[in-house]
Amino acid sequence: MQVFTDPRKRKWLMAISVVVVLTLVGVFVLLYRTVPRPDLEVSDFSVQPPSKIAAKQHEVYSSGSETKEEVHGHDSIDATAIDMTLKNNGTAPVVLLGSDAKVLFAEQLADCNDRGGEIKVAAEYSVKLPDNMPDRPFVIPRDIRFEVRGGATDRFTLSIGPQEQTGSATVPWVIVAEVNLRHDDGTTTRAGTAALVTFPGQGLENLEVAPLWNRDCIRENGDKVAKALSLQAEAQADELRELGRRYGILQRNAVSPAKPACTTGTVGEINTLCGTFAGDRLAVELKLRSPPIPGSTAFEIVISGPNGKPRYVTPMAHTYNSQGVPDWQVDYPSDGKTPVGIGFEDITIHGNSVKMWMYATTDLLLAGQGRIDVRPRGKTTAQSVPITRGA
């Protein structure tokens, strides 16, 4: 008791206590620093450029009570992989025993061109979507064995795709998934969320070949892409962003109303050529010197975008059909040298006027402008008019 009542002794006791506590703290810090321990950091999370993965082409069909497979060949396909750079800031190895892909969004784009196909492609994705997918989100676990040594940096890649996919039609999947890494001690590290398209390039081709009369299909695909882009993701495939841009252009209305663009000249029997680019339609009107004559009146109509690309050629002639009734015959070149034409939905004649309209192609819609050239049969010069898309 005298220790606590004597001020000098009390001061010495307090000083000694402080020294002891600091010494113990120092010992614990030293021990903590010298004991090997892992410290994982995901220093980079991105989507790789397309690379090859193994795949096989096959048909699966039922024969009686059995399911049989006919393999047509083994090959490789392009896939977009998620690329993770893992850095171990600790001194002990980091051991990963699993990766969990939390699928937030997974939808297949429809084939708006209805090409179909029976041949299937089964690719060796790291993570395969189940054939019958549950409601999103859901988790697909995958066992791995991956080690990052203390103080080292390593890369880990992961590809995600369907169990199998139609090989002869452009029907890619749009996928958004969060990747988590499981450690051997039961802890997890969130790597990031990625948004991508399988197979690379098919999303853009799906849109390019979509006929505009199938508006509902195009709109539904655009909604799927927009939904995927609306989810927060650290890494997005370039193709997905470009799809979002293109579908956005297609779904936006032009701000100015469409007005006919006309030119007057003396090219063959054409007096006036007018073109109108309204919404998703192209209208062409020819005012001739005299009414068209079956077996005599014929034109080559060229629809092109900026700088002449894309370019569609449609040769057409006024003739008699199989019932002997005057009608228009549209020829689609098949020589491989001339781009295929785009068909007119309706062609009408009113005296000296020939009116026709067609759905614009998606590439012309995306360009927002174009050019119409009409060349009478037997002539080397054409009547031309530029057109700009309006509402």
Secondary structure, DSSP 8 states (H G I E B T S, - for coil): -HHHHSHHHHHHHHHHHHHHHHHHHHHHHHHHHHS----EEEEEEEE---EEEEEEEEEEEEETTEEEEEEEEEEEEEE-EEEEEEEE-SSS-EEEEEEEEEEEEEEE---TT----S-EEEE--SEEE-SS--SSSEEEEEEEEEEE-TT-EEEEEEEEEES-EESSS---EEEEEEEEEEETTS-EEEEEEEEEEESTTHHHHHHHT--TT-HHHHHHHHHHHHHHHHS--SEE-HHHHHHHHHHHHHHS--SS----EEEEEEETTEEEEEEEEETTEEEEEEEESS---TTT-EEEEEEE-GGG-SEEEEEEEEEE-TTS-EEEEE----SSSS------SEEEEETTEEEEEEE--HHHHHH-EEEEEEEETT-S--EEEEEE-B-
